[in-house]
Amino acid sequence: MAAPLTLLLIVAVTIRAVLFRSSLAEVISERVEVVSPLNAWKRVVEGLALLDLGVSPYSGDVFHETPLMIYLFHFMVDYAEIVFMIADGITAVALYLSIQTYNKNVFRKQKYALESDRYPADSLELLRSPKEMLYIPLKVAMFYLLNPFTILSCVAKSTCGLNNAIIALFILCTLKGSALLSGILLALATYQSIYPLTLFAPALLFFLQRLYIPVNLRRSSFWFFTLQYAFIYVGSLVVITGLSFFLLGSWDFIPSVYGFIFSVPDLTPNIGLFWYFFAEMFEHFRLFFICVFQINVFFYTIPLSIKLKEHPVFLIFMQIAIISIFKSYPTVGDVALYMAFLPAWSHLYRFLRNIFLVSCVLLACSALFPVLWHLWIYAGSANSNFYYAITLLFNFGQILLVSDYFYAYLRREHHLTHGLYLKKKDGTEATLVLK
């Protein structure tokens, strides 16, 4: 599989290199769907200019990236295009290796369950074959590298691509069983944008499952490993934050980065849910509704962790999708990361109920974003309501997509346990309902 992956990387790099040298690069870098006040390249350049003048990049209200990011580009600014292409390549390879490892684990568990005769006879057709799973890692890498959302994000030099690389490496280290590297990379991802904090639960569940430690609050082994992993994570986060203070010489970055993410002061339009709502919000209600909106990202972690405690890899997918939908400044690069996982769940297609509708909605919204933006900003024949309507529809499509995969995953697991053809007590066919 090395040759197809290498060919894919060459094609992806070629497409990006051509676009970097075209007149489209400047247009793409200004698109509000592709960049946000957090990750826009022109804001990084502004921060670098202030740093070169000996002024704190956080002294104004322009730069909101982390200190490690600005110091990275302080040395690599002349090679920024190469850095972003390498970041996309690292993400794709990490996802490829992650899904390859995951498929091996799935096949091994499936083989043991078959030998133990745990599956009902009529559910054997749901089992996955090695031939079916062979090309899935390559499809995942292809879904990431050739996704127009990923390409646009890279060409715009959005730092979202670097965040995606960190999360992909975290997933790889987790699936490979390295708790140390997993904790460090999760701390780095959290340092970059806070929201990956929710990935702590699925990572912990994966390691507990791997070490055959039951999720039991009365077991000392459970608490010992949980505290051990939490210590790695929190310790790494403290070290990274301390290093940022050492480089910058002040704590200015905390309100400028994390305060900015949580308080949402910049209401520049994007593909998220925050900007229009808070533009219309009365100031004395603002704090309450910010708490309501922000809690969405974190609220679903506990119930999903309880429901999917036996399936931590699918839980990681769910959490990444929830982050990309409900974060305060989302871009299409965030959407591209969780969409790359869709080929890994190809065995769920028979149970999906709304995939055609969702596909049409997402494609239509993607096409209408620039159209309605032009009508609003340039032609003056529309207003912000039109653009926000498409934003709402786009997020509705994402929620429907994620909930559909959630339903399909749980339904397949139910069939593997109770049989494919369910019957009521009177012998008629039963319908499975997700509650």
Phi, psi and chi 1 to 4 in degrees:
 res  aa     phi    psi   chi1   chi2   chi3   chi4
   1 MET       -   -6.4  -64.7  -62.1  -71.0      -
   2 ALA   -66.1  -38.5      -      -      -      -
   3 ALA   -64.7  -49.0      -      -      -      -
   4 PRO   -61.2  -38.4  -22.8   32.3      -      -
   5 LEU   -65.6  -40.9 -179.1   60.6      -      -
   6 THR   -62.7  -44.0  -55.9      -      -      -
   7 LEU   -61.5  -41.2  179.1   61.2      -      -
   8 LEU   -61.9  -43.5  176.2   62.7      -      -
   9 LEU   -63.0  -39.9  -72.1  168.4      -      -
  10 ILE   -64.0  -44.9  -68.2  171.0      -      -
  11 VAL   -61.7  -45.4  170.5      -      -      -
  12 ALA   -62.9  -43.9      -      -      -      -
  13 VAL   -65.1  -39.4  167.8      -      -      -
  14 THR   -62.5  -45.4  -57.4      -      -      -
  15 ILE   -60.4  -44.6  -67.7  171.1      -      -
  16 ARG   -67.1  -41.3  -74.5  158.9  172.5   76.2
  17 ALA   -63.2  -39.9      -      -      -      -
  18 VAL   -64.4  -44.2  169.4      -      -      -
  19 LEU   -68.0  -34.9  -73.3  173.1      -      -
  20 PHE   -60.9  -33.2  -88.4  128.7      -      -
  21 ARG   -91.9    0.8  -67.2  -69.1  171.0  -95.7
  22 SER   -96.2  170.9   71.5      -      -      -
  23 SER   -74.1  -12.1   58.2      -      -      -
  24 LEU   -72.3  -23.0  -69.7  173.2      -      -
  25 ALA   -58.1  -43.6      -      -      -      -
  26 GLU   -68.5  -38.1 -173.0  174.6   -9.7      -
  27 VAL   -64.5  -45.3  176.5      -      -      -
  28 ILE   -62.8  -38.8  -66.5  169.7      -      -
  29 SER   -68.0  -11.7   65.9      -      -      -
  30 GLU  -100.6   -5.4  -62.5  -68.5  -27.5      -
  31 ARG   -71.7  129.5  -65.4  -58.4  -46.9  170.6
  32 VAL   -71.6  -17.7  -66.3      -      -      -
  33 GLU   -76.4  -22.6  -57.8   87.4    4.7      -
  34 VAL  -100.2  -35.2 -177.9      -      -      -
  35 VAL  -124.5  156.8  -63.2      -      -      -
  36 SER  -131.9  171.9   74.1      -      -      -
  37 PRO   -59.0  -19.2  -26.3   34.6      -      -
  38 LEU   -81.6  -37.5  -81.8  174.6      -      -
  39 ASN  -123.3   11.0   55.7   35.1      -      -
  40 ALA   -67.9  137.5      -      -      -      -
  41 TRP   -65.5  -36.8  176.3 -113.0      -      -
  42 LYS   -64.1  -28.0   65.8  179.0 -177.8 -179.8
  43 ARG   -74.6  -33.7  -67.5 -177.7  178.8 -117.6
  44 VAL   -64.8  -42.6  174.8      -      -      -
  45 VAL   -61.6  -40.1  172.1      -      -      -
  46 GLU   -63.0  -42.5 -179.4   71.6   19.8      -
  47 GLY   -62.9  -39.9      -      -      -      -
  48 LEU   -64.3  -39.1  -71.6  170.1      -      -
  49 ALA   -63.0  -41.9      -      -      -      -
  50 LEU   -66.1  -39.5  -69.4  172.5      -      -
  51 LEU   -64.1  -40.9 -168.8   65.4      -      -
  52 ASP   -65.5  -26.9  -70.5  -22.8      -      -
  53 LEU   -84.8   -0.1  -67.9  171.6      -      -
  54 GLY    81.6   14.8      -      -      -      -
  55 VAL  -105.2  144.0  178.9      -      -      -
  56 SER   -61.0  128.6  170.0      -      -      -
  57 PRO   -63.9  -14.1   20.4  -30.8      -      -
  58 TYR   -97.1    7.9  -57.4  104.0      -      -
  59 SER   -71.6  -25.1   58.0      -      -      -
  60 GLY  -100.8 -159.4      -      -      -      -
  61 ASP  -122.0   37.5 -167.7   33.3      -      -
  62 VAL  -110.9  -46.8  174.6      -      -      -
  63 PHE   -94.8  128.3 -177.2   71.1      -      -
  64 HIS  -135.7   19.8  -58.2  -72.6      -      -
  65 GLU   -85.2  170.0  -98.2  -66.3   -5.8      -
  66 THR   -79.7  157.9   56.1      -      -      -
  67 PRO   -58.7  -38.8  -27.2   35.5      -      -
  68 LEU   -62.7  -35.4  -69.3 -173.5      -      -
  69 MET   -67.2  -43.9 -171.9   66.0   71.9      -
  70 ILE   -70.4  -32.7 -166.1  170.6      -      -
  71 TYR   -74.4  -28.8  -84.6   95.8      -      -
  72 LEU   -61.2  -49.3  167.5   67.6      -      -
  73 PHE   -78.3  -13.8  -75.7  110.6      -      -
  74 HIS   -61.4  -32.6 -175.0   67.5      -      -
  75 PHE   -99.3  -20.2  -61.5  104.1      -      -
  76 MET  -115.9   14.0  -55.5  -70.9  -68.9      -
  77 VAL   -61.7  -32.6   65.0      -      -      -
  78 ASP   -73.2  -14.9  -66.2  -28.7      -      -
  79 TYR  -118.4   28.6  -50.6   99.6      -      -
  80 ALA   -59.0  -42.8      -      -      -      -
  81 GLU   -61.0  -41.1  -64.8  174.3    1.0      -
  82 ILE   -66.2  -39.9  -63.5  173.0      -      -
  83 VAL   -59.8  -44.5  169.7      -      -      -
  84 PHE   -69.8  -35.0  -74.9  105.2      -      -
  85 MET   -69.5  -39.9  -72.8 -167.8  -74.9      -
  86 ILE   -63.8  -40.0  -70.3  173.6      -      -
  87 ALA   -60.0  -43.4      -      -      -      -
  88 ASP   -64.0  -40.2  -84.3    2.5      -      -
  89 GLY   -63.6  -43.1      -      -      -      -
  90 ILE   -61.8  -43.5  -71.0  171.6      -      -
  91 THR   -59.8  -46.7  -53.7      -      -      -
  92 ALA   -63.7  -44.9      -      -      -      -
  93 VAL   -65.5  -41.2  172.3      -      -      -
  94 ALA   -63.2  -42.0      -      -      -      -
  95 LEU   -65.8  -39.9  -67.7  175.8      -      -
  96 TYR   -58.2  -50.8  175.7   92.5      -      -
  97 LEU   -67.8  -34.4  -64.0  173.5      -      -
  98 SER   -63.8  -48.7  -61.0      -      -      -
  99 ILE   -69.4  -33.2  -61.4  -57.9      -      -
 100 GLN   -61.3  -45.8 -164.1  174.8   57.1      -
 101 THR   -65.1  -42.8  -55.5      -      -      -
 102 TYR   -60.9  -44.3  170.9   68.2      -      -
 103 ASN   -62.8  -37.5  -76.3  -13.6      -      -
 104 LYS   -63.3  -42.5  -72.1  177.6 -177.9  176.7
 105 ASN   -64.5  -42.4  -67.0  -22.4      -      -
 106 VAL   -62.4  -45.0  167.2      -      -      -
 107 PHE   -65.3  -38.0 -174.2   71.5      -      -
 108 ARG   -65.4  -44.3 -174.6  172.5   62.5 -108.9
 109 LYS   -65.2  -39.2  -70.1  178.5 -178.1  177.8
 110 GLN   -63.4  -40.0 -175.5  177.1  -83.0      -
 111 LYS   -64.5  -43.9 -177.3 -179.8  177.2 -177.3
 112 TYR   -63.6  -40.7  -69.4  153.8      -      -
 113 ALA   -65.7  -36.8      -      -      -      -
 114 LEU   -65.3  -43.3  -87.8  172.3      -      -
 115 GLU   -64.9  -29.8  -69.1  172.6   -7.4      -
 116 SER   -87.4   -0.2  -54.8      -      -      -
 117 ASP    57.4   47.6 -160.5   24.9      -      -
 118 ARG   -89.7  -18.5  -65.6  178.9 -174.2  172.3
 119 TYR   -92.0  136.8  -63.4  127.6      -      -
 120 PRO   -62.2  150.7  -20.1   31.0      -      -
 121 ALA   -59.6  -37.0      -      -      -      -
 122 ASP   -81.8   -0.5   62.6  -12.0      -      -
 123 SER  -104.1    3.6   67.9      -      -      -
 124 LEU   -64.9  -26.2  -65.1 -179.9      -      -
 125 GLU   -69.0  -13.7   63.1 -177.6   89.1      -
 126 LEU   -84.4  -11.9  -62.5  177.8      -      -
 127 LEU   -69.7  150.8  -60.0 -176.6      -      -
 128 ARG   -95.4  137.4  -54.1  174.5   69.2 -173.8
 129 SER   -97.9  154.0   65.5      -      -      -
 130 PRO   -58.3  -35.9  -23.7   33.0      -      -
 131 LYS   -64.5  -41.1 -176.4  178.7  179.6 -179.1
 132 GLU   -64.8  -34.5  172.2 -165.8  -18.9      -
 133 MET   -88.2   -8.9  -62.0  162.8   73.8      -
 134 LEU   -61.4  -45.8  180.0   62.1      -      -
 135 TYR   -96.9    2.9  -70.2  101.2      -      -
 136 ILE   -62.5  -44.9  -72.5  176.8      -      -
 137 PRO   -57.1  -39.6  -25.0   34.9      -      -
 138 LEU   -66.7  -38.8 -175.1   63.5      -      -
 139 LYS   -64.2  -38.4  -70.5  177.5 -177.5  177.0
 140 VAL   -62.6  -47.3  168.6      -      -      -
 141 ALA   -61.0  -39.4      -      -      -      -
 142 MET   -67.1  -41.2 -174.4 -177.6  -60.4      -
 143 PHE   -62.0  -29.2 -100.8   56.6      -      -
 144 TYR   -83.2  -51.5 -174.0   77.2      -      -
 145 LEU   -68.7  -35.8  -76.3  175.8      -      -
 146 LEU  -101.6    5.5  -59.5 -175.2      -      -
 147 ASN   -68.2  126.6 -171.2  -30.8      -      -
 148 PRO   -55.1  -32.7  -25.2   33.6      -      -
 149 PHE   -62.1  -43.7  -71.3  167.2      -      -
 150 THR   -65.9  -43.5  -45.6      -      -      -
 151 ILE   -62.6  -45.1  -64.4  170.9      -      -
 152 LEU   -61.7  -42.4  -69.4  173.0      -      -
 153 SER   -63.4  -39.5 -175.0      -      -      -
 154 CYS   -68.7  -45.2  179.9      -      -      -
 155 VAL   -66.3  -32.5  173.7      -      -      -
 156 ALA   -76.7   -6.7      -      -      -      -
 157 LYS    57.3   42.7  -68.1 -173.0  -81.6 -166.6
 158 SER   -76.0  133.0  165.6      -      -      -
 159 THR   -70.8   -2.8   55.2      -      -      -
 160 CYS   -57.8  -34.3  174.9      -      -      -
 161 GLY   -61.7  -36.7      -      -      -      -
 162 LEU   -70.9  -38.5  -59.5  177.3      -      -
 163 ASN   -63.0  -39.6  -63.3  -20.9      -      -
 164 ASN   -62.2  -38.6  -73.6   -9.0      -      -
 165 ALA   -63.1  -41.2      -      -      -      -
 166 ILE   -63.8  -44.2  -64.9  169.0      -      -
 167 ILE   -65.8  -40.3  -67.2  173.5      -      -
 168 ALA   -63.5  -41.2      -      -      -      -
 169 LEU   -66.1  -36.9  -70.9  171.9      -      -
 170 PHE   -60.7  -44.7  152.1   73.3      -      -
 171 ILE   -62.4  -42.6  -64.8  170.3      -      -
 172 LEU   -62.0  -48.0  175.4   60.3      -      -
 173 CYS   -64.5  -35.2  -68.0      -      -      -
 174 THR   -64.3  -49.4  -58.5      -      -      -
 175 LEU   -69.1  -24.8  -64.4 -175.0      -      -
 176 LYS   -80.0  -11.0  -71.5  -69.0 -174.6 -179.4
 177 GLY    90.7   16.2      -      -      -      -
 178 SER   -94.5   96.5  174.4      -      -      -
 179 ALA   -64.8  -35.7      -      -      -      -
 180 LEU   -63.6  -54.4  177.1   62.5      -      -
 181 LEU   -66.4  -36.4  -70.3  176.8      -      -
 182 SER   -60.6  -47.2  170.9      -      -      -
 183 GLY   -63.9  -40.9      -      -      -      -
 184 ILE   -65.3  -45.5  -67.4  171.1      -      -
 185 LEU   -69.8  -34.5  -73.0  165.3      -      -
 186 LEU   -66.1  -38.4 -179.8   57.1      -      -
 187 ALA   -63.4  -40.2      -      -      -      -
 188 LEU   -66.3  -40.2 -172.7   56.6      -      -
 189 ALA   -65.8  -40.2      -      -      -      -
 190 THR   -66.2  -40.3  -54.0      -      -      -
 191 TYR   -59.0  -34.8  163.7   81.0      -      -
 192 GLN   -73.4  -38.0  -79.2  -65.0  116.2      -
 193 SER  -151.9   16.0   63.4      -      -      -
 194 ILE    68.0  -51.7  -67.8  -69.1      -      -
 195 TYR   -60.0  -32.3  -63.0  115.7      -      -
 196 PRO   -60.8   -5.2  -28.3   37.2      -      -
 197 LEU   -50.4  -33.8  166.6   66.5      -      -
 198 THR   -68.7  -13.9   60.0      -      -      -
 199 LEU   -80.6   -5.6  -62.1  175.7      -      -
 200 PHE   -61.4  -42.5  179.0   87.4      -      -
 201 ALA   -62.6  -52.0      -      -      -      -
 202 PRO   -64.0  -35.0   16.3  -28.7      -      -
 203 ALA   -64.0  -44.4      -      -      -      -
 204 LEU   -62.0  -44.2  177.1   63.0      -      -
 205 LEU   -61.7  -37.7  -71.4  170.5      -      -
 206 PHE   -64.2  -46.0  180.0   85.5      -      -
 207 PHE   -66.8  -38.3  -73.9  117.8      -      -
 208 LEU   -62.1  -42.2  -69.0  171.6      -      -
 209 GLN   -66.3  -39.9 -171.4 -178.7   87.2      -
 210 ARG   -65.9  -34.8 -178.6 -175.5  176.3   88.5
 211 LEU   -93.1    6.2  -63.0  170.4      -      -
 212 TYR    57.9   39.3  -58.0  102.3      -      -
 213 ILE  -100.8  117.4  -60.5  173.2      -      -
 214 PRO   -69.0  147.3   24.1  -31.7      -      -
 215 VAL   -79.5   87.4 -178.3      -      -      -
 216 ASN  -138.0  116.7 -171.8  -24.2      -      -
 217 LEU   -65.4  -14.0  -59.7 -179.3      -      -
 218 ARG   -92.2   -6.9  -62.8  179.3 -179.6  179.0
 219 ARG   -91.3  129.1  -63.9  -73.5  -67.1  -90.6
 220 SER   -66.7  -32.3   59.1      -      -      -
 221 SER   -63.5  -35.7   55.5      -      -      -
 222 PHE   -63.5  -48.7  167.1   78.3      -      -
 223 TRP   -68.3  -34.9  -74.8  110.7      -      -
 224 PHE   -63.2  -48.2  177.0   76.8      -      -
 225 PHE   -71.7  -37.7 -175.6   81.3      -      -
 226 THR   -59.8  -46.1  -59.7      -      -      -
 227 LEU   -67.2  -35.4  -68.2  173.3      -      -
 228 GLN   -64.0  -47.6 -175.8 -178.7   15.1      -
 229 TYR   -67.6  -39.7 -172.7   65.1      -      -
 230 ALA   -63.3  -36.8      -      -      -      -
 231 PHE   -65.2  -42.1  177.6   77.8      -      -
 232 ILE   -60.8  -46.3  -66.3  170.7      -      -
 233 TYR   -65.4  -54.1  169.4   66.1      -      -
 234 VAL   -66.3  -41.3  174.8      -      -      -
 235 GLY   -60.3  -43.5      -      -      -      -
 236 SER   -64.1  -39.8  -58.9      -      -      -
 237 LEU   -64.5  -40.5 -167.0   56.4      -      -
 238 VAL   -65.0  -42.7  169.4      -      -      -
 239 VAL   -63.8  -44.9  169.4      -      -      -
 240 ILE   -64.1  -42.3  -65.8  168.5      -      -
 241 THR   -65.3  -40.1  -52.3      -      -      -
 242 GLY   -64.1  -39.1      -      -      -      -
 243 LEU   -63.0  -38.1  178.8   60.0      -      -
 244 SER   -62.8  -41.7  -61.0      -      -      -
 245 PHE   -64.3  -39.3  172.7   76.7      -      -
 246 PHE   -63.4  -41.3  174.6   76.3      -      -
 247 LEU   -71.1  -39.1  -69.9  172.0      -      -
 248 LEU   -91.9  -29.3 -161.4   63.2      -      -
 249 GLY    81.0    9.2      -      -      -      -
 250 SER  -159.0  171.5   75.1      -      -      -
 251 TRP  -100.2   20.0  -63.5  105.9      -      -
 252 ASP   -59.2  -26.5  -69.2  -12.8      -      -
 253 PHE   -70.3  -23.6   68.1   94.0      -      -
 254 ILE   -65.3  -53.9  -68.8 -179.9      -      -
 255 PRO   -68.4  -30.7   21.1  -31.4      -      -
 256 SER   -74.2  -27.6  -67.2      -      -      -
 257 VAL  -101.4  -63.5  178.7      -      -      -
 258 TYR   -77.7  -37.5  -50.1  118.1      -      -
 259 GLY   -62.7  -37.3      -      -      -      -
 260 PHE   -65.2  -41.3 -173.6   83.3      -      -
 261 ILE   -64.0  -42.8  -69.2  171.8      -      -
 262 PHE   -81.3  -37.7  -80.3  126.2      -      -
 263 SER   -87.4  -17.3   61.9      -      -      -
 264 VAL    51.4   58.9 -159.3      -      -      -
 265 PRO   -77.3  -28.2   27.9  -33.4      -      -
 266 ASP   -91.1  115.2 -168.4  -39.4      -      -
 267 LEU  -102.8   33.7  -60.0  178.2      -      -
 268 THR   -59.6  131.8  -57.7      -      -      -
 269 PRO   -57.0  143.6  -26.7   35.4      -      -
 270 ASN  -152.3 -169.2   53.6   55.9      -      -
 271 ILE   -89.6   10.4   61.9  169.6      -      -
 272 GLY   -92.0 -174.9      -      -      -      -
 273 LEU   -99.5  -10.4  -60.1  169.1      -      -
 274 PHE   -80.2  -47.3  -76.6   70.2      -      -
 275 TRP   -58.0  -47.6   65.0  -87.2      -      -
 276 TYR   -70.6  -41.7 -177.0   87.6      -      -
 277 PHE   -60.3  -44.5 -170.3   85.2      -      -
 278 PHE   -82.2  -16.2  -72.8  101.3      -      -
 279 ALA   -69.4  -29.0      -      -      -      -
 280 GLU   -96.4   -5.0  -56.8  -66.6  -30.5      -
 281 MET   -80.2  137.4  174.6   62.5   58.3      -
 282 PHE   -67.2  140.9  -70.5  112.1      -      -
 283 GLU   -59.7  -37.0 -169.2   62.3   31.1      -
 284 HIS   -75.0   -9.3   53.8  -80.0      -      -
 285 PHE   -98.1   -7.8  -69.4  129.0      -      -
 286 ARG   -59.5  -48.6 -177.7  179.9  173.4   85.1
 287 LEU   -60.2  -43.9  178.7   60.3      -      -
 288 PHE   -60.7  -47.7  171.0   75.1      -      -
 289 PHE   -74.8  -27.3  -80.3  101.6      -      -
 290 ILE   -62.9  -43.3  -82.8 -176.3      -      -
 291 CYS   -61.8  -41.3  -66.6      -      -      -
 292 VAL   -63.9  -45.3  171.3      -      -      -
 293 PHE   -68.2  -44.7  -89.1   59.5      -      -
 294 GLN   -68.5  -31.1  -67.5  -73.0    6.8      -
 295 ILE   -68.9  -18.2 -156.3  171.9      -      -
 296 ASN   -57.2  -40.5  -91.3  -65.9      -      -
 297 VAL   -63.7  -37.9  177.7      -      -      -
 298 PHE   -94.5  -23.0  -54.4   97.7      -      -
 299 PHE   -63.1  -37.7  177.5   76.8      -      -
 300 TYR   -80.6   -8.4  -57.4  103.7      -      -
 301 THR   -61.9  -47.6  -57.2      -      -      -
 302 ILE   -67.1  -52.6  -66.1  175.6      -      -
 303 PRO   -61.3  -38.1   16.2  -28.6      -      -
 304 LEU   -68.1  -36.6  -76.3  175.0      -      -
 305 SER   -65.5  -35.4  -61.9      -      -      -
 306 ILE   -69.6  -43.6  -66.7  170.3      -      -
 307 LYS   -71.5  -35.4 -169.6   67.0  177.8  177.1
 308 LEU  -111.9   29.1  -63.7  170.4      -      -
 309 LYS   -64.1  -22.7   66.2  178.4 -179.3  179.7
 310 GLU   -89.4   -4.1  -59.0  -63.7  -29.8      -
 311 HIS  -133.7   65.4  -47.5  -76.7      -      -
 312 PRO   -65.6  -27.8   20.6  -31.3      -      -
 313 VAL   -70.3  -41.5  178.1      -      -      -
 314 PHE   -66.1  -32.9 -171.3   75.8      -      -
 315 LEU   -64.6  -37.4  178.9   56.4      -      -
 316 ILE   -60.3  -45.9  -71.1  175.4      -      -
 317 PHE   -57.8  -45.5  161.0   74.5      -      -
 318 MET   -62.4  -42.6  -69.7  -69.5  -64.1      -
 319 GLN   -68.4  -39.5  -71.7  -63.6  136.8      -
 320 ILE   -63.7  -40.3  -67.6  173.5      -      -
 321 ALA   -64.9  -43.0      -      -      -      -
 322 ILE   -63.5  -40.5  -72.2  169.9      -      -
 323 ILE   -59.9  -46.1  -70.3  170.2      -      -
 324 SER   -67.8  -25.2   71.5      -      -      -
 325 ILE   -84.5  -43.3  -64.7  168.7      -      -
 326 PHE  -104.8    1.2  -67.5  111.3      -      -
 327 LYS   -69.2  162.2   68.3 -171.2  -63.9 -173.0
 328 SER   -74.4  -32.4   52.3      -      -      -
 329 TYR  -129.8   71.2  -67.4  103.2      -      -
 330 PRO   -79.1  156.1   30.7  -33.3      -      -
 331 THR  -136.4  172.9   62.0      -      -      -
 332 VAL   -65.8  -23.0  -67.6      -      -      -
 333 GLY   -63.6  -34.4      -      -      -      -
 334 ASP   -66.8  -40.4  -60.2  -61.2      -      -
 335 VAL   -64.4  -39.0  178.0      -      -      -
 336 ALA   -61.5  -32.8      -      -      -      -
 337 LEU   -65.2  -49.6 -178.9   60.6      -      -
 338 TYR   -75.7  -27.0   82.0   81.0      -      -
 339 MET   -67.4  -24.1  -78.7 -168.5  171.4      -
 340 ALA   -63.8  -23.3      -      -      -      -
 341 PHE   -79.9  -11.7  -77.4   89.3      -      -
 342 LEU   -58.3  -40.0  -62.9 -175.1      -      -
 343 PRO   -61.9  -25.0  -23.7   34.3      -      -
 344 ALA   -66.8  -21.6      -      -      -      -
 345 TRP  -108.4   31.0  -39.0  123.5      -      -
 346 SER   -63.2  -24.6   57.1      -      -      -
 347 HIS   -71.4   -6.7   55.6  -71.3      -      -
 348 LEU   -94.1   -3.6  -56.2  178.0      -      -
 349 TYR   -57.5  -35.4  -72.6  168.3      -      -
 350 ARG   -67.2  -18.5   66.3 -177.9  -67.5  171.2
 351 PHE  -103.6   -3.6  -61.1  120.3      -      -
 352 LEU   -73.4  138.5  -64.3  175.3      -      -
 353 ARG  -104.8  -26.6  -59.3  166.7  -65.0  176.7
 354 ASN  -126.3   21.2  -55.4  -54.8      -      -
 355 ILE   -63.9  -37.4 -169.2   63.7      -      -
 356 PHE   -67.5  -45.4  176.6   73.9      -      -
 357 LEU   -61.0  -45.4  172.8   63.8      -      -
 358 VAL   -63.4  -44.0  169.4      -      -      -
 359 SER   -59.6  -44.2  -59.3      -      -      -
 360 CYS   -64.2  -42.6  -68.5      -      -      -
 361 VAL   -62.3  -47.8  166.9      -      -      -
 362 LEU   -66.6  -39.7  -65.5  179.0      -      -
 363 LEU   -67.2  -42.8  -72.9  172.0      -      -
 364 ALA   -65.0  -42.9      -      -      -      -
 365 CYS   -65.1  -40.3  -70.4      -      -      -
 366 SER   -60.9  -37.3  -60.2      -      -      -
 367 ALA   -74.9  -32.7      -      -      -      -
 368 LEU   -84.2  -19.6  -73.8  171.7      -      -
 369 PHE   -52.2  -57.6  -87.5  130.8      -      -
 370 PRO   -67.0  -30.0   19.8  -30.2      -      -
 371 VAL   -65.1  -50.7  173.6      -      -      -
 372 LEU   -70.6  -29.9  -67.6  179.4      -      -
 373 TRP   -63.4  -44.5  178.5  -98.5      -      -
 374 HIS   -63.0  -43.6  177.6   82.5      -      -
 375 LEU   -63.6  -34.5  -68.6  176.1      -      -
 376 TRP   -78.4  -54.1  173.5   25.0      -      -
 377 ILE   -83.0  -41.1  -59.4  -61.0      -      -
 378 TYR   -99.9  -47.5  -62.1  103.1      -      -
 379 ALA   -80.9  -27.6      -      -      -      -
 380 GLY    71.8   13.9      -      -      -      -
 381 SER   -97.1    3.7   55.7      -      -      -
 382 ALA  -138.9  177.8      -      -      -      -
 383 ASN  -136.5 -173.8   56.4   39.6      -      -
 384 SER   -63.3  -24.1   58.8      -      -      -
 385 ASN   -62.2  -37.7  -64.3  -40.8      -      -
 386 PHE   -63.9  -47.2  -71.5   74.5      -      -
 387 TYR   -66.6  -41.3 -168.1   79.2      -      -
 388 TYR   -68.5  -29.7 -169.2   60.6      -      -
 389 ALA   -61.9  -41.9      -      -      -      -
 390 ILE   -68.4  -36.6  -72.0  -61.0      -      -
 391 THR   -60.8  -45.6  -61.4      -      -      -
 392 LEU   -62.0  -42.7  -74.6  176.3      -      -
 393 LEU   -65.3  -39.8 -172.0   59.0      -      -
 394 PHE   -62.1  -43.9 -175.5   72.3      -      -
 395 ASN   -71.0  -33.8  -76.1  -75.0      -      -
 396 PHE   -61.3  -42.6  168.0   75.5      -      -
 397 GLY   -61.4  -41.5      -      -      -      -
 398 GLN   -64.7  -43.4  -70.1 -172.8   83.8      -
 399 ILE   -63.1  -41.3  -67.4  168.5      -      -
 400 LEU   -64.8  -39.4 -162.8   59.5      -      -
 401 LEU   -62.6  -49.5  175.3   69.6      -      -
 402 VAL   -66.1  -43.1  173.4      -      -      -
 403 SER   -66.5  -32.9   59.4      -      -      -
 404 ASP   -65.8  -43.1 -152.2   13.0      -      -
 405 TYR   -67.1  -36.4  -90.1   91.7      -      -
 406 PHE   -61.7  -46.6 -177.9   52.8      -      -
 407 TYR   -61.1  -47.2  165.1   80.6      -      -
 408 ALA   -62.3  -38.8      -      -      -      -
 409 TYR   -65.3  -47.2 -165.7   91.3      -      -
 410 LEU   -65.9  -36.2  -66.9 -179.2      -      -
 411 ARG   -65.9  -43.5 -178.4  172.5  175.7  178.8
 412 ARG   -62.2  -43.1  178.7  178.0  178.1  -87.5
 413 GLU   -62.6  -37.2  -68.2  -59.1  -43.0      -
 414 HIS   -64.7  -43.2 -172.3  -85.4      -      -
 415 HIS   -65.2  -36.5  -75.6  -46.7      -      -
 416 LEU   -65.7  -23.9  -73.5  174.5      -      -
 417 THR   -93.0  -40.9  -55.3      -      -      -
 418 HIS  -111.5   -1.4  -60.4   95.4      -      -
 419 GLY   103.0  155.6      -      -      -      -
 420 LEU   -79.2  -38.1 -175.4   57.7      -      -
 421 TYR  -105.0   97.4  -57.0  103.6      -      -
 422 LEU   -85.9  141.7  -55.8  175.1      -      -
 423 LYS  -124.8  145.7  -59.2  -71.3 -176.2 -178.0
 424 LYS   -78.3  175.0  -64.9 -179.6 -179.0  177.8
 425 LYS   -63.5  -28.6  -69.1 -178.2  179.2  179.6
 426 ASP   -87.2    4.3   60.0    1.9      -      -
 427 GLY    92.4   -6.9      -      -      -      -
 428 THR   -80.4  161.7   58.0      -      -      -
 429 GLU   -68.6  134.5 -174.9  178.2   -9.6      -
 430 ALA   -93.8  151.6      -      -      -      -
 431 THR  -110.8  130.2  -57.8      -      -      -
 432 LEU   -86.0  127.3 -162.2   62.9      -      -
 433 VAL  -120.7  130.6  178.1      -      -      -
 434 LEU   -84.5  123.6  179.2   63.7      -      -
 435 LYS  -121.8      -  -68.9 -173.6  177.0  179.4
